[in-house]
Amino acid sequence: MYQLYYSPSTASLAVHWMLIEIGAPFELVLTDIDAGAQKTPDYLKLNPGGVVPTLIVDGAPVLESTAILMLLAERHLDKGLAPAPGEPERAAYLQWMVYLANALMPSFRAWYYPHEPAGEAHAEVAQAAARARVEAVWDRVDAQLAAKGPFMLGERLSAVDFLATMLMRWSRNLPRQATAWPNIARYLARMRAMPSLREVHAREGLTDWIDG
Ligand SMILES: N[C@@H](CCC(=O)N[C@@H](CS)C(=O)NCC(=O)O)C(=O)O
């Protein structure tokens, strides 16, 4: 039984979504970031960075949503969400997971926590730079979907789609949402129809974004 420390509408969403999709038994532990639950001494013992998500796997905490998605896909290989070593899509899978995590996670962090990169006085500049970096990634993702769609790795749904879709969702508060890119818009129409994505929104009490 997995335990997921989560807060609605955060980086835990993709993990929560994948757990529903693969049908693995799990318990949710609400860690409300608006109430500061991620900074309590007990939670910091699990996740020293004081962020969600944390997934307890065989009694030990696993951190970083991207790594957790990859671990779950690998532990439930029969669900087909990760190409196994030696499969043709393996290299593209690794590349996109690492690229999206590297290029988007820090940029979104800078957008949503703009005082962090260089202090409150430079928050506006930090947000503008973050926005430009996010938009440059959407250019590449849009081109990938145009060349390879309908999913990020082609015909097969994979962990990349869970990560990409969650990150696209995060763009809803930016001046230019990911849906402004036509291939991403088509992709999201397909992803938003997935019962497990709709279910995770319902379970987290989220009504924005899922219907466009
Ligand atoms: N790279 C981390 C990012 C985690 C993260 O920044 N989570 C945010 C919510 S999306 C958080 O917990 N914020 C609360 C805080 O920083 O105090 C991951 O993917 O797990």
The ligand as an SDF file (V2000), in Angstrom:
LIG
                    3D

 20 19  0  0  0  0  0  0  0  0999 V2000
   10.4910   19.4520   -7.9440 N   0  0  0  0  0  0  0  0  0  0  0  0
    9.5500   19.1680   -6.8930 C   0  0  0  0  0  0  0  0  0  0  0  0
    8.7000   20.4090   -6.7120 C   0  0  0  0  0  0  0  0  0  0  0  0
    7.8650   20.3220   -5.4740 C   0  0  0  0  0  0  0  0  0  0  0  0
    7.2080   21.6530   -5.1680 C   0  0  0  0  0  0  0  0  0  0  0  0
    7.7890   22.7410   -5.4090 O   0  0  0  0  0  0  0  0  0  0  0  0
    5.9840   21.5640   -4.6170 N   0  0  0  0  0  0  0  0  0  0  0  0
    5.2640   22.7790   -4.2620 C   0  0  0  0  0  0  0  0  0  0  0  0
    3.8030   22.6650   -4.6860 C   0  0  0  0  0  0  0  0  0  0  0  0
    3.6390   22.5010   -6.4380 S   0  0  0  0  0  0  0  0  0  0  0  0
    5.2760   22.9370   -2.7520 C   0  0  0  0  0  0  0  0  0  0  0  0
    5.2470   21.9710   -2.0130 O   0  0  0  0  0  0  0  0  0  0  0  0
    5.2690   24.1910   -2.3160 N   0  0  0  0  0  0  0  0  0  0  0  0
    5.2010   24.5240   -0.9330 C   0  0  0  0  0  0  0  0  0  0  0  0
    6.4470   25.2180   -0.4650 C   0  0  0  0  0  0  0  0  0  0  0  0
    7.4140   25.3650   -1.2310 O   0  0  0  0  0  0  0  0  0  0  0  0
    6.4630   25.6080    0.7030 O   0  0  0  0  0  0  0  0  0  0  0  0
    8.7010   17.9750   -7.2980 C   0  0  0  0  0  0  0  0  0  0  0  0
    8.4360   17.8240   -8.4870 O   0  0  0  0  0  0  0  0  0  0  0  0
    8.3330   17.1730   -6.4210 O   0  0  0  0  0  0  0  0  0  0  0  0
  1  2  1  0
  2  3  1  0
  2 18  1  0
  3  4  1  0
  4  5  1  0
  5  6  2  0
  5  7  1  0
  7  8  1  0
  8  9  1  0
  8 11  1  0
  9 10  1  0
 11 12  2  0
 11 13  1  0
 13 14  1  0
 14 15  1  0
 15 16  2  0
 15 17  1  0
 18 19  2  0
 18 20  1  0
M  END
$$$$
